[in-house]
């Protein structure tokens, strides 16, 4: 959704993927961030997977971590981003938990609205989507929220060790954990200390009524699979869906261009990301030494979009005008090749290749 909002702003001539972020947000350029381009951020190469203290850029103890107060005020969050330095600018390092915070600052300056306000007014109302970024307690009464559950800790550990012994399908996760524990420069060292922005437990605050009131576009939007599939269908259909056009064909194409393949230091995943921030699933080659070409990438060729924590899928194929979304409530340990999402992709691949 971040990428689609950005594509709409590019379409309106308010910003360009080649622009330096500091052109539109001058204070963002403080502490060595002046050269960062919008496409760097969208391809996870801005050096801002964390918000490092510029005086201690390599020490996670000094990382500036947003609190729920910052998420509520937005101004305090932007001041934190402005004060931040970078860590390995130009190196791909997944910005999943920070990218939306930075885009929030841009959207507010370009439109006068927050991401949540813009999304509701310009996207969700026209397409009749249930897709929220910051929901009041009163609005939450209109929905039924389904909780998520992760696999038991021991189940996950057993899977990881089976993979390490060459007995299972979780080899990627095993290699990630091994790299994290043996390499102090590994990004997950910092994620381990961050504890999901100061909260205990993975995304704990996002599962509470109060937590859902905060605008957390990076990793905290609330949606269902039907709404995700509809917004994907808009992209698969060159910017229009159900008689409503939100994007020009040129803007949709631009958002999917500029795909550059690189190895992400966080997950060891080699994959191309477009300048609009979308993954080209067919370009995946390996993750932490595991070859993904045939097993994972081949059935996904032609699909653009994103995969989420625990096994969710949000993707579209513009050449076939095909859109897919899958939202699990039981989360597994992998992110692109879990048993359930692989079954969905395999069945889909069998249909479209007949």
Secondary structure, DSSP 8 states (H G I E B T S, - for coil): -HHHHHHHHHHTTS--TTSBHHHH-GGGGTTTTTT-BHHHHHTT-SS-SS--BTTSTT-GGG-----HHHHHHSHHHHHHHHHB--SSTTS----TTTHHHHHHHHHHHHHSS-HHHHHIIIIIHHHT--EESS--HHHHTT------EE--HHHHHHHHHHHHTTSSS-HHHHHHHHHHHH-TTSHHHHHHHHHHHH-SSTTGGGGSTTGGGS--TTT--EE-HHHHHHHHHHHHTTTEETTEE-S-HHHHHHHT---EEEE-TTT-BEEEE-TTS-EEGGG--EETTEE-IIIIIGGGTT-EEEE-TTS-EEEEETTTTEEEEE--SEE-S-SS--HHHHHHHHHHHHHHT-
